[in-house]
Amino acid sequence: MSSFSSAPASEPAPADVREKWQDLATRIRENAALYYTAQPVISDAEYDEMFRQLQRLEEQWPDLVVPDSPTQQVGAQVDTPADGEVFEPVEHLERLYSLDNVFDEQELRGWLARTPASTYLTELKIDGLSIDLVYENGRLVRAATRGDGRVGENVTANARTIEDIPHEISGENIPDVLEVRGEVFISLEEFERINADRVEAGQKPFANPRNAAAGSLRQKDVAEVAKRRLSMICHGIGHIEGWRPQSQHEAYRALDEWGFHVSPYTKQVHSADDVVKQMQYWGEHRHDAIHEMDGLVVKVDSLSEQRALGATSRAPRWAIAYKYPPEEVTTDLLDIRVSIGRTGRATPYAVMKPVFVAGSTVEMATLHNPSEVHRKGVLIGDRVTIRKAGDVIPEVLGPVADLRDGSERKYIYPTLCPECGTRLAPAKDSDADWRCPNTRYCPGQLRRRIEFLASRSGFDIENLGERGAADLIHRGVLDDESRLFDLTEEDLLGTEVYTTASRKTLNANGKKLLANIEAAKDKELWRVLVSLSIRHVGPTVARTLAQKFGSMEALRAASREEISAIDGIGEIIGDSVADWFEVDWHREVVERWEAAGVRMADEVADRPDQVLEGLTVVVTGSLEDFTRDSAKEAIISRGGKAAGSVSKKTDYVVVGENAGSKATKAEELGLSILDEDGFKRLLETGQA
């Protein structure tokens, strides 16, 4: 909050306040100009915070609210063309506005209380750039960027390369003139490909997908724009002649019928509580959408009510954007180091100046492999954009290359394992990843394997985390994982983590560890397979193998051809499993675990009837009685395949609340669609 106290409206702002206002306004204008030309040097969250500071100052000192204040402006001014260096300026038929923002539930409820309506629309706020399309008698005649809301840049030729923008529309009630507003965006996968190409060509990489989309749309070479594979989703209408819908929802239905791409996530709701429920839902499912999103837009649905509410100088009063905590921020890249994973993979990671993002403070982020460091074009000392998607490990998206001052230096990938000194190399010539081949004795690999087998994906052994695993290895209690289930109280007395200060008796953690290890011996076969750290064998593959073979003995006896032939396994995984069992010390681990009492076969009575054998099921949306993982487990345990995408080979699609594009695709393909009750019947009988 501002440190300046409130003042009566009649009093002018003092000099120190005016100086602060001028500094903020200048910085906001400079960064807005960079933002709209796809060259930002700060994150959206940093910009939003500066803007809020300016708004608070103007609320306290109303005489600061002048026409050229950033709080009264929309977008960025379009420059007059000079020698064809920029796009031709064009005036929009109807003004485009920005959206005001709220940042917590209390602010959202406050806006809803001030803006009562019988019906609202909730829409995802796409992280892209706005585009304005004009159709005359059904034909696209012009496309322009938002610019300052009144005048944008003519990008018609480039817009025609975007598959989601129809050149002609047909159907009923086609307006004589139609102005459509949408958002152009780029997928994360496409963003990575574009940046790799730019780095390879010696160009500066884009900092994030929004910048890549903006930079792509403003390319002068139409052929280059077409290569960028841009997408567009409609989110509004402007000027209309010859037809007028009664509501925003009706307009979206018409746009969909005319061939435009409208969001499958838009929802019509009828109360403030329903709006808040949508805000909470998408806060937990922000990564279910097909595009990047950073907020939820709430609109009054009725167009007559929208007109009655009107707009301020920069934003409509009938719409608001709820902004979720940022998942992208910028910070300083201090160093690049390498970590060794449980299968020997050597992963470079960024060491950064600590920064708060997506609910936690982050100071490390993955860089995946040596080629990715080159592809992203990052240098030690760069200002970088990082992304943290929920609980996923943060990753570096790219450098803010425009801030480089020449002090940055290139990263040199090490040739030796930082944990054991063994020479690093790819397992195969075609591998992008480098690995430490000292798989049995490398302390880094062993520590990660023990941590992983104790995780919820493996044996789920509490009290055996990173610190405990490191202590067991450092004290010489474990030199590989084969002795884990033989651990005794006497063994643990040689540790620090699991003993009292006197080191003569076990502490509570030590006693719990022994009890948890004993309980883990009776886990399902698939958990045992996951815990062996076989490359490419995660929970889904492990469940499939356990369902097929039923015992470790049967799996070990199977040929690589038999394993590879299983639906959902394939040659790469089949080879990996077969190769793992050919290593002597790997077989020792299995044999010692079995001798210690670990169950190596599933009881037939434990398995549900295999009523879904041969069936592929996709679950989309939110179900009341199933989490995403429990739904997948229910399908796999009954012999079915729990797929993540819809195709012609899908047998059933289970559609829950707030289902998105998968449900739409299922309808288009004419697939069998089930609600939650139908899903439960399918699990019981194998039939809908």
Secondary structure as UniProt FT lines:
FT   TURN            9..10
FT   HELIX           15..36
FT   TURN            37..38
FT   HELIX           44..60
FT   HELIX           62..64
FT   TURN            67..68
FT   HELIX           70..72
FT   TURN            83..84
FT   STRAND          89..91
FT   STRAND          101..102
FT   HELIX           105..114
FT   STRAND          120..126
FT   STRAND          129..136
FT   TURN            137..138
FT   STRAND          139..145
FT   TURN            147..148
FT   STRAND          151..154
FT   HELIX           156..159
FT   TURN            160..161
FT   TURN            163..164
FT   TURN            172..173
FT   STRAND          177..185
FT   HELIX           188..200
FT   TURN            201..202
FT   HELIX           209..217
FT   HELIX           222..227
FT   STRAND          231..241
FT   HELIX           248..257
FT   TURN            258..259
FT   TURN            264..265
FT   STRAND          267..269
FT   HELIX           272..284
FT   TURN            286..287
FT   STRAND          293..300
FT   HELIX           303..309
FT   TURN            317..318
FT   STRAND          319..323
FT   STRAND          328..340
FT   TURN            342..343
FT   STRAND          345..357
FT   TURN            358..359
FT   STRAND          360..366
FT   HELIX           370..376
FT   STRAND          383..387
FT   TURN            390..391
FT   STRAND          395..399
FT   HELIX           401..403
FT   TURN            418..420
FT   TURN            429..430
FT   STRAND          434..435
FT   TURN            439..441
FT   HELIX           443..453
FT   TURN            456..459
FT   TURN            462..463
FT   HELIX           466..474
FT   TURN            475..476
FT   HELIX           481..486
FT   HELIX           489..492
FT   TURN            493..494
FT   TURN            497..498
FT   TURN            501..502
FT   HELIX           508..520
FT   TURN            521..522
FT   HELIX           525..531
FT   TURN            532..533
FT   TURN            535..536
FT   HELIX           539..549
FT   HELIX           552..557
FT   HELIX           560..564
FT   TURN            567..569
FT   HELIX           570..581
FT   HELIX           584..595
FT   TURN            596..597
FT   HELIX           604..606
FT   TURN            611..614
FT   STRAND          616..620
FT   HELIX           628..637
FT   TURN            638..639
FT   STRAND          641..643
FT   TURN            648..649
FT   STRAND          652..655
FT   HELIX           661..669
FT   STRAND          672..674
FT   HELIX           676..685
//
